[in-house]
Amino acid sequence: MQDEIIRSVGEGRDTLALLPTGGGKSITYQVPALAKEGLALVITPLISLMTDQVDRLKKLGIKAVAIHSGLSRFEVDVALDNCIYGDYKLLYLSPERLGTELFLSRLDNINVNLIAVDEAHCISQWGYDFRPSYLRIAEIRDRLPGVPVLALTATATPEVVDDIQDKLRFSKHNVIRQTFERKNLAYVVRQTEDKASSLLRILNKQQGSGIVYARSRKRVEEIAALLLKNGISAGYYHAGLDVRKRTGLQHEWMHDKLRIMVATNAFGMGIDKENVRLVVHYELPNSPEAYFQEAGRAGRDGRKAYAVLLYHPSDHQSLEKAHTLRFPDVEMIRRVYQALGNFYQIIPGSGKGQAFNFNLKDFCSKFGFHTLAAYHALKHLERSGYIELTDEINLPSRIHFRITRDDLYKFQVANDRFDAVIRLILRTYPGLFSEFGRIDEETLAKKAKVRTGLIIQVLENLRNLGVIYYLKPQSNPQIIFTSERLENQSLLFPEKSYQQRKEAEKKRMNVMWHYASSDTRCRSQQLLLYFGEKDPFRCGQCDVCLRKHETGLSQYEADKIIHIIYETLKQGPVDQQELIELTHSDPSKAATIISYLTDRGFIAIRKGKVQMINPKTVQGEFF
């Protein structure tokens, strides 16, 4: 569908593209950006994804830049100048930056040829990850008349599909949809009393790279230890780990030095590893959207892969408990908001647009909040438009030369003790005169064969002498006050919208529970129907389809033959031999199903012709 999407945008039409995880969304806005004068404005909440894409584009010689809340005002200023004067082709922007004065004051001078909205479901209050900052995109459209919008998502129900187009002010509804069906991905649910033993059996049976998802950091570490104890190469990943350790583990897994990554849902966004053969969910996800996206990280190379969900009936109680935690009472939300203002010493009436590094553990420790309760209170404050809570920002050190090349040469001649390090920086990291560039002090130290501390000291000296801007690494999430701090009585949480969100999440949770606990409908069909696909086919490879029917055939084979017989006999009686041939299956299997339906009174054979007794009864029983 990429070609059709690119042509639609190229013709100036607002377009909503529904592509499954791994479906190649990024090329659908990168190609139009390169094909036209100006640049594409790409709005995405995934900071790690935008920085990865910018790095890849630069390696291809394409000028791109990312602006998000982790950058200093001066870094943003330099980046926006480059977008106006520097022939840049893609500007990645986090949604909370849309309303900032600095961005808006420069927008009119940027030649924007396309607005691309990644994770577009975030604009819908009916979506599973609503973010109020996305609503500002419609205001941006007023500043950029005639510029088409390309909205992209991998997870949207029919209701959300319509809402996205309305919220983004599409001139005309225009959806290009690729089926979410993954023909190479087999969905499996294993109901088990002992998940640990089941996991070991699965990993020993199915070879290749894999991901095991669990809900808590503690469980993730326990599972990784279990796998290592049983001789399975594994690492673990969650937001509580040191950034350098997480990056190292991810690198090992990406390069097949670790076979299995055990992780919370913090792992996966922007991960583009093609040869993942297996994704196992140790516990029930909160929603079909989350499950579909995480399971979809398996089999991106088109080869056979498996998405396995381990299920125990008690998991439903765990989901119920988690749902209760996700919806704290309004008084709790108010207390967290006031504590947040006190934490950063923001007086009422001020603070709008300010961003602060945020450590949830420190915050909860200071004010005595339960960590999960405080986190979900913050998410409700975000959905209500009072704050933004960003994902963790993993920014390495950055530098930018403050002086021209000529002045730098004069400085090197006059200060030869800095000359070797400056030449090393210039050789290792090009482009530092026009923009901030990411550097690694350890890499520089290894090349110079000196201690890392010495490199840091030299960089700090160059900063103090006014030669470079030198910014240290940063890894915390950030809290951004999207409005001035309010007094307690001014905080509004409309009961109706709060209840609607609660009920919508409960509905998604129940769909997920039904998916796990039922065994009568093809797993792939269940997911595709949820996302609005009409009359999806059985996959023929999930645990439901492969389960033995009482005739001895697989459930998939039996249902397929029964469906053909039903559709044929609706038109009237048919000769038995002709009916067998019409099934396009093994004659003995077709005959077995005809006998099965005859014995149970669904069909009858009279004078050599087969006829249906009661079509409604057959439909109710089988379809």
C-alpha positions in Angstrom: 0.0 0.0 0.0 3.0 2.3 0.3 2.8 3.4 -3.4 -0.9 4.2 -3.1 -0.4 6.2 0.1 2.5 8.2 -1.5 0.5 9.0 -4.6 -2.5 10.1 -2.5 -0.4 12.5 -0.5 1.4 13.6 -3.7 -1.9 14.6 -5.2 -2.5 16.9 -2.1 -5.2 14.7 -0.5 -5.5 14.3 3.3 -4.9 10.6 3.9 -5.2 8.2 6.8 -3.1 5.2 6.3 -3.7 2.0 8.4 -0.6 -0.2 8.2 0.2 -3.0 10.6 3.3 -2.9 12.9 6.4 -3.4 10.6 4.4 -2.3 7.6 6.9 0.4 6.5 5.0 3.5 7.6 8.0 5.9 7.6 8.8 5.7 3.9 5.3 7.0 3.1 6.2 10.4 4.4 9.9 10.3 3.7 9.4 9.9 -0.1 7.0 12.8 -0.5 9.3 15.0 1.7 12.2 14.4 -0.7 10.1 14.7 -3.9 8.9 18.2 -3.2 10.4 21.6 -2.3 10.5 22.2 1.5 10.3 19.7 4.3 7.9 17.4 6.0 6.8 18.1 9.6 6.6 14.7 11.3 4.7 14.7 14.6 5.5 11.7 16.8 5.5 11.1 20.6 8.2 8.4 20.4 11.5 10.3 21.1 13.6 7.1 20.6 12.0 6.5 17.3 12.6 10.0 16.0 16.2 10.1 17.0 16.8 6.7 15.4 15.2 7.8 12.2 17.2 11.0 12.1 20.4 9.0 12.5 19.5 6.7 9.7 18.5 9.5 7.4 21.8 11.4 8.0 23.7 8.2 7.1 21.9 8.3 3.8 22.9 11.9 3.3 19.4 13.3 4.0 19.2 16.3 6.2 16.8 15.7 9.1 16.5 17.0 12.7 14.4 16.1 15.8 13.0 18.6 18.3 11.6 17.4 21.6 11.3 18.4 25.2 14.7 17.1 26.2 16.5 19.7 24.2 17.7 23.1 25.5 16.1 26.3 24.1 19.4 27.0 22.2 19.4 23.5 20.6 15.8 24.1 19.4 16.7 27.5 18.2 19.6 26.2 16.1 17.4 23.3 14.8 14.7 25.7 13.6 17.2 28.0 12.0 18.5 25.0 10.0 14.9 24.1 8.9 14.4 27.7 7.6 17.8 28.2 6.0 19.6 24.8 5.8 17.7 22.8 3.1 16.5 20.2 5.6 14.0 17.7 4.4 12.4 16.3 7.6 11.6 17.9 10.9 10.5 15.4 13.6 8.6 17.2 16.4 7.2 15.8 19.6 3.5 16.9 20.1 4.1 19.0 23.2 6.3 21.3 21.2 3.5 22.3 18.9 2.1 25.0 21.2 5.4 26.5 22.2 6.0 30.2 21.4 9.5 29.4 20.0 8.1 26.9 17.4 5.1 28.9 16.5 7.1 32.1 16.0 9.3 30.4 13.4 6.6 28.2 11.7 5.5 30.7 9.1 9.1 30.9 7.8 9.5 27.1 7.3 8.5 25.8 3.9 6.3 22.8 5.0 5.2 20.4 2.2 3.5 17.8 4.3 2.3 17.2 7.9 2.8 13.6 8.9 1.1 12.4 12.1 2.6 9.2 13.4 0.6 7.2 16.1 -2.4 9.1 14.9 -4.7 7.2 17.2 -3.4 9.4 20.0 -5.6 12.3 18.8 -8.8 10.3 19.6 -10.3 10.3 23.1 -11.7 6.9 22.1 -8.2 5.6 21.3 -6.2 3.6 23.8 -3.4 6.3 24.2 -5.2 9.7 24.0 -2.8 12.7 24.2 -4.4 16.1 24.3 -1.3 17.8 22.8 -2.3 16.1 19.5 -5.4 18.3 19.3 -3.1 21.2 18.5 -2.3 19.7 15.1 -5.6 21.1 13.8 -4.5 24.6 14.9 -1.3 24.1 13.0 -3.3 23.4 9.9 -4.7 27.0 10.0 -1.1 28.3 9.8 -0.3 26.0 6.9 -3.2 26.2 4.4 -3.1 23.8 1.5 -0.6 21.5 3.1 -1.9 17.9 3.1 -1.9 15.7 6.2 -0.8 12.1 6.3 -2.0 10.3 9.4 -0.5 6.9 10.2 -1.4 4.2 12.8 -1.2 0.5 13.2 -4.0 0.2 15.8 -7.4 1.9 15.2 -11.0 0.6 15.6 -13.6 1.9 13.1 -14.7 4.5 15.7 -11.2 5.8 16.1 -10.6 5.8 12.3 -13.5 8.3 11.9 -12.5 10.3 14.9 -8.9 10.8 13.6 -10.1 12.2 10.3 -12.6 14.6 12.1 -10.1 15.8 14.6 -7.5 16.5 11.9 -10.0 18.3 9.8 -9.8 16.2 6.7 -11.4 18.0 3.8 -12.7 14.6 2.8 -12.5 11.2 4.5 -9.8 9.2 2.8 -8.6 5.9 4.3 -6.1 3.6 2.7 -6.1 0.4 4.6 -3.8 -2.5 4.4 -5.2 -5.7 6.0 -3.9 -6.2 9.5 -3.7 -10.0 8.7 -0.2 -11.4 9.2 -0.2 -14.6 7.2 3.1 -15.7 8.5 2.3 -15.1 12.2 0.6 -17.9 14.2 -1.4 -16.7 17.2 -1.4 -19.2 20.1 -3.0 -19.2 23.6 -1.7 -21.7 26.1 -3.9 -22.1 29.2 -1.5 -23.4 31.9 -1.2 -23.9 35.6 2.5 -23.5 35.5 3.6 -20.6 33.2 7.3 -21.0 34.0 7.4 -24.6 32.8 5.3 -23.8 29.8 7.6 -20.9 28.8 10.7 -23.2 29.0 9.0 -25.9 26.9 8.1 -23.3 24.3 11.5 -21.7 24.1 13.2 -25.1 23.9 10.9 -26.2 21.1 10.9 -23.0 19.0 14.4 -21.8 18.2 15.4 -18.3 17.2 15.4 -14.8 18.5 12.5 -13.8 20.8 10.8 -11.4 23.2 9.0 -12.3 26.4 6.8 -9.6 27.8 5.8 -9.3 31.4 4.0 -6.5 33.3 6.4 -5.7 36.2 10.1 -5.0 36.5 10.3 -7.7 39.2 8.7 -10.3 37.1 10.9 -9.4 34.1 14.0 -10.0 36.2 12.7 -13.3 37.7 11.9 -14.7 34.2 15.3 -13.7 32.8 17.0 -15.4 35.8 14.9 -18.6 35.2 15.9 -18.7 31.5 19.6 -18.2 32.3 19.4 -21.0 34.9 18.0 -23.3 32.3 20.7 -22.5 29.7 18.7 -20.1 27.6 20.7 -16.9 26.6 18.6 -14.0 27.9 18.7 -10.4 29.1 16.1 -8.2 30.6 14.9 -4.6 29.9 12.8 -2.2 31.8 12.7 1.5 32.6 14.5 1.1 35.9 17.8 0.1 34.4 20.7 2.4 33.8 20.5 3.9 30.3 24.0 2.6 29.3 23.1 -0.9 30.5 19.8 -0.9 28.6 21.5 0.3 25.4 24.1 -2.4 25.7 21.6 -5.2 26.3 19.5 -4.0 23.3 22.6 -3.9 21.1 23.5 -7.5 22.1 19.9 -8.7 21.4 19.8 -6.8 18.1 23.0 -8.5 17.0 22.0 -12.0 18.1 24.4 -12.2 21.0 21.4 -12.6 23.3 18.6 -14.9 22.1 15.7 -13.8 24.3 14.9 -10.3 25.6 12.6 -10.4 28.7 11.0 -6.9 28.9 8.2 -4.7 30.1 6.3 -2.8 27.4 9.0 -0.1 27.6 10.9 -2.3 25.1 10.0 -2.4 21.4 9.0 1.0 20.0 11.3 1.7 17.1 12.9 -1.8 17.4 13.4 -3.0 13.8 14.7 -6.5 14.1 13.5 -8.7 11.3 14.3 -12.2 12.5 12.2 -12.4 15.7 10.7 -15.8 15.6 8.7 -15.7 18.8 6.9 -13.1 21.0 5.5 -14.6 24.3 3.2 -12.6 26.6 3.7 -14.0 30.1 0.6 -12.0 31.3 -2.4 -10.5 29.7 -1.9 -7.1 28.1 -4.4 -4.4 28.9 -5.9 -4.1 25.4 -6.0 -5.7 22.0 -4.2 -2.7 20.6 -1.2 -3.2 22.9 -1.2 -7.0 22.2 -1.4 -6.6 18.4 1.4 -4.1 18.4 3.7 -6.1 20.6 2.9 -9.5 19.0 3.5 -7.9 15.6 7.2 -7.5 16.3 7.6 -11.2 15.4 8.2 -12.3 11.8 8.9 -9.0 10.1 11.0 -10.9 7.6 7.9 -12.7 6.3 9.0 -16.1 7.6 6.9 -18.2 10.0 6.8 -16.8 13.5 4.7 -17.3 16.6 2.8 -15.0 19.0 2.1 -16.9 22.2 0.0 -15.8 25.1 0.3 -17.7 28.4 -3.0 -17.7 30.2 -4.4 -18.7 33.6 -8.0 -18.0 34.7 -6.7 -15.9 37.6 -5.2 -13.5 35.1 -8.7 -11.9 34.8 -8.5 -10.9 38.5 -5.1 -9.4 37.9 -6.4 -7.3 35.0 -9.3 -6.1 37.2 -6.9 -5.1 39.9 -4.7 -3.2 37.4 -7.8 -1.5 36.0 -8.8 -0.2 39.4 -5.2 1.1 39.9 -5.4 2.9 36.5 -8.4 4.9 37.7 -7.6 6.5 41.0 -10.2 8.7 42.6 -10.3 12.4 41.8 -9.0 13.5 45.2 -5.9 11.4 44.7 -5.3 13.1 41.3 -5.7 16.5 42.9 -3.2 15.7 45.6 -0.6 14.5 43.0 -1.1 17.7 41.0 -0.5 19.9 44.0 2.5 17.9 45.1 3.9 18.2 41.6 3.7 22.0 41.8 5.4 22.0 45.2 8.0 19.5 44.0 9.2 22.1 41.4 8.3 25.1 43.6 5.9 26.6 41.0 3.6 29.2 42.4 -0.1 29.2 41.2 -0.6 31.2 38.0 2.9 30.5 36.6 4.8 27.6 35.1 3.1 27.3 31.7 5.4 25.7 29.1 8.2 24.9 31.6 9.8 21.4 31.4 11.5 19.6 34.2 13.4 16.3 34.5 11.2 13.9 36.5 12.1 10.9 38.6 8.9 9.1 39.7 10.6 7.2 42.5 12.0 10.4 44.1 8.7 12.2 43.7 6.8 9.3 45.4 9.4 9.0 48.1 9.1 12.7 49.0 5.3 12.8 49.2 4.5 9.2 50.3 2.6 8.2 47.2 2.2 4.6 46.0 4.3 4.5 42.7 1.6 3.0 40.4 -1.2 5.1 41.9 0.9 8.3 41.4 1.9 7.3 37.8 -1.7 6.8 36.8 -2.8 10.0 38.4 -0.2 11.8 36.3 -1.5 10.1 33.2 -5.0 11.4 34.0 -3.6 14.9 34.5 -2.0 14.5 31.1 -5.3 13.3 29.4 -7.0 16.3 31.0 -4.5 18.7 29.4 -2.8 20.0 32.5 0.7 18.4 32.0 2.7 16.3 29.6 4.6 13.3 30.9 7.2 12.3 28.3 8.7 8.9 27.8 12.2 8.5 29.0 14.6 10.7 27.0 17.9 9.0 26.3 20.2 11.8 25.1 24.0 11.3 25.0 26.4 14.2 25.3 26.0 16.9 22.5 28.4 19.6 21.3 28.2 22.4 18.8 31.0 24.8 17.8 30.3 28.4 18.8 32.9 29.9 16.5 33.6 29.7 12.8 36.1 27.4 11.2 38.6 30.3 10.6 38.4 31.4 14.2 38.7 27.8 15.4 42.0 27.5 13.3 43.3 30.6 15.0 42.4 29.2 18.4 44.2 25.9 17.6 47.4 27.7 16.6 47.3 29.8 19.7 46.4 26.9 22.0 48.2 23.9 20.8 47.4 21.9 23.9 43.8 21.6 22.6 44.7 20.9 19.0 44.8 17.1 19.1 41.4 16.8 20.7 39.8 19.3 18.4 41.2 17.5 15.3 39.9 14.2 16.8 36.4 15.6 17.3 36.3 17.1 13.7 37.4 13.7 12.2 35.0 11.7 14.3 31.8 13.9 14.2 31.2 16.0 11.1 28.6 18.7 10.9 29.2 20.3 14.3 29.4 23.9 13.0 25.8 23.8 11.7 24.0 21.8 14.4 24.4 20.0 17.7 25.9 16.6 17.3 25.8 13.6 19.6 29.2 12.5 20.9 30.5 9.7 23.1 33.4 10.6 25.4 34.4 7.0 25.9 34.8 6.6 22.1 37.0 9.7 21.9 39.1 8.5 24.9 39.7 5.1 23.2 40.8 6.8 20.0 43.1 9.2 21.8 44.3 6.4 24.2 43.6 8.5 27.3 41.2 8.3 30.2 37.6 9.3 29.6 37.9 11.8 32.5 40.6 13.7 30.6 38.4 14.0 27.5 35.5 15.4 29.7 37.9 17.9 31.3 39.1 19.1 27.9 35.5 19.5 26.6 34.6 21.4 29.7 37.6 23.7 29.3 36.6 24.3 25.6 33.1 25.2 26.8 34.4 27.6 29.4 36.6 29.3 26.8 33.6 29.8 24.5 34.7 27.5 21.8 31.9 24.9 22.0 28.5 24.3 23.6 28.9 21.1 25.6 25.7 19.4 27.0 26.0 16.4 29.3 23.9 13.2 28.9 20.3 13.2 29.9 18.0 10.2 30.5 15.0 11.1 32.7 11.4 11.5 31.5 10.2 15.1 31.7 7.1 16.8 33.2 5.9 19.7 31.1 3.3 22.1 32.5 1.0 22.7 29.5 -1.0 25.4 31.5 -0.1 27.6 34.4 -0.4 25.9 37.8 -3.9 26.1 39.1 -5.4 26.2 42.6 -7.0 23.0 43.8 -10.6 24.2 43.3 -9.8 25.2 39.6 -8.8 21.7 38.6 -11.7 20.2 36.5 -12.3 16.5 35.9 -15.7 16.1 34.3 -17.3 13.0 35.8 -18.9 12.0 32.5 -15.7 12.0 30.4 -13.8 10.3 33.3 -16.4 7.5 33.4 -16.4 7.2 29.6 -12.6 6.6 29.6 -12.9 4.1 32.4 -15.7 2.2 30.6 -13.8 2.3 27.3 -10.7 0.8 29.0 -12.8 -1.8 30.7 -14.3 -2.8 27.4 -10.8 -3.2 25.8 -9.7 -5.2 28.8 -12.7 -7.5 28.5 -12.1 -8.1 24.8 -8.5 -9.1 25.7 -9.8 -11.5 28.4 -12.3 -13.0 26.0 -9.5 -13.5 23.4 -7.5 -15.4 26.0 -10.3 -17.5 27.6 -12.3 -18.5 24.5 -11.4 -21.3 22.2 -14.2 -21.3 19.6 -13.1 -18.7 17.1 -9.8 -18.3 15.1 -7.4 -16.0 17.0 -6.5 -14.0 13.9 -10.2 -13.5 13.1 -10.9 -12.2 16.6 -8.2 -9.5 16.2 -9.1 -8.6 12.7 -12.8 -8.2 13.6 -11.9 -6.0 16.5 -10.1 -3.7 14.1 -13.0 -3.5 11.8 -12.1 -5.9 9.0 -15.1 -7.4 7.2 -15.5 -11.2 7.0 -11.8 -12.1 7.7 -10.8 -15.6 6.8 -9.7 -18.2 9.3 -5.9 -18.2 9.5 -5.6 -22.0 9.6 -2.6 -21.9 11.9 -3.6 -20.7 15.3 -4.3 -23.0 18.2 -8.1 -22.8 17.6 -7.8 -23.6 13.9 -5.4 -26.5 14.5 -7.4 -28.1 17.4 -8.9 -31.4 16.4 -12.6 -31.5 15.4 -14.6 -34.4 16.7 -14.5 -35.9 13.2 -10.7 -36.2 13.4 -10.1 -33.3 11.0 -8.6 -30.0 12.2 -11.1 -27.4 13.3 -10.0 -25.3 10.4 -10.6 -28.0 7.8 -14.0 -29.0 9.3 -15.2 -25.4 9.5 -14.1 -24.6 5.9 -16.0 -27.6 4.5 -19.1 -27.0 6.6 -19.1 -23.3 5.4 -19.0 -24.4 1.7 -21.7 -27.0 2.2 -23.9 -24.4 4.0 -23.4 -21.7 1.3 -24.1 -24.3 -1.5 -27.2 -25.9 0.1 -28.8 -22.5 0.8 -29.4 -22.4 -3.0 -31.2 -25.8 -2.9 -30.6 -29.5 -2.9 -27.4 -30.8 -4.6 -26.3 -34.3 -5.8 -24.1 -35.8 -3.1 -21.1 -36.4 -5.4 -21.4 -33.0 -6.9 -21.4 -31.5 -3.4 -18.3 -33.4 -2.5 -16.5 -32.0 -5.6 -17.7 -28.4 -4.8 -15.9 -28.5 -1.5 -12.5 -28.6 -3.3 -11.1 -30.8 -0.6 -10.1 -34.4 -0.1 -13.3 -36.5 -1.0 -12.9 -38.7 2.1 -12.8 -35.6 4.3 -15.9 -34.0 2.6 -17.8 -37.3 3.0 -16.8 -37.4 6.7 -18.3 -34.0 7.2 -21.5 -34.8 5.3 -22.0 -37.9 7.5 -21.3 -35.8 10.6 -24.0 -33.2 9.6 -26.4 -35.9 8.6 -26.1 -37.8 11.9 -26.8 -34.6 13.8 -29.9 -33.7 11.7 -28.5 -30.6 10.1 -28.8 -32.0 6.6 -30.6 -35.0 5.0 -29.9 -37.2 1.9 -33.1 -37.9 -0.1 -33.0 -39.7 -3.5 -29.2 -39.1 -3.8 -29.6 -35.4 -3.2 -28.4 -33.5 -0.1 -30.6 -30.8 1.4 -30.4 -28.6 4.4 -33.1 -29.2 7.1 -33.0 -25.7 8.8 -30.5 -23.1 7.5 -31.0 -20.9 10.7 -30.1 -23.9 12.9 -26.9 -24.5 10.9 -26.0 -20.9 11.0 -26.6 -20.6 14.7 -24.6 -23.7 15.5 -21.5 -23.1 13.3 -21.3 -19.4 12.3 
